[in-house]
Amino acid sequence: VLPMSRYYLEILAHESLVLIVTDTYGNGEPPYNGQEFAKSLYEKRGYEIIGNS
């Protein structure tokens, strides 16, 4: 278990499955500590994002 501010896409490339459980605010914006991670993830191609609810 890690805060999103300490998890990087370089680590993600070596994982077979990642489950992200987090809160949101406004219209589904990521929490403050996950904004950079979420931005990087959405910009990166090749990762399948399942669910965003």
C-alpha positions in Angstrom: 0.0 0.0 0.0 1.4 3.3 -1.1 0.2 6.9 -1.3 -0.2 7.9 -5.0 2.4 10.6 -4.5 5.0 7.9 -4.0 4.0 5.6 -6.8 5.6 6.1 -10.3 4.9 4.8 -13.7 8.3 3.2 -13.9 7.1 0.9 -11.1 3.8 0.2 -12.9 5.6 -1.3 -15.9 6.8 -4.2 -13.7 3.4 -4.9 -12.1 0.9 -7.5 -13.5 -2.1 -5.9 -11.7 -2.6 -2.6 -9.9 -5.7 -1.7 -7.9 -6.1 1.9 -7.1 -8.7 2.8 -4.4 -9.0 6.5 -3.8 -11.5 9.2 -3.1 -12.3 12.0 -5.5 -13.7 15.5 -5.2 -15.6 17.8 -7.5 -16.4 16.0 -10.8 -14.2 13.0 -10.1 -10.9 14.8 -9.8 -8.1 12.9 -8.2 -7.0 13.8 -4.6 -4.2 16.3 -4.2 -1.6 13.6 -3.5 -2.5 11.7 -6.7 -2.8 14.5 -9.2 0.6 14.1 -10.8 0.2 10.3 -10.9 -3.2 10.6 -12.5 -1.9 13.1 -15.1 1.0 10.8 -16.0 -1.2 7.8 -16.2 -3.7 9.4 -18.5 -1.0 10.8 -20.8 0.9 7.5 -21.0 -0.1 5.2 -23.8 -0.1 1.4 -23.5 -1.8 1.2 -20.1 -5.4 0.0 -20.0 -7.5 1.9 -17.5 -10.6 -0.1 -16.4 -13.3 1.8 -14.5 -13.3 5.3 -13.4 -16.3 5.7 -11.1 
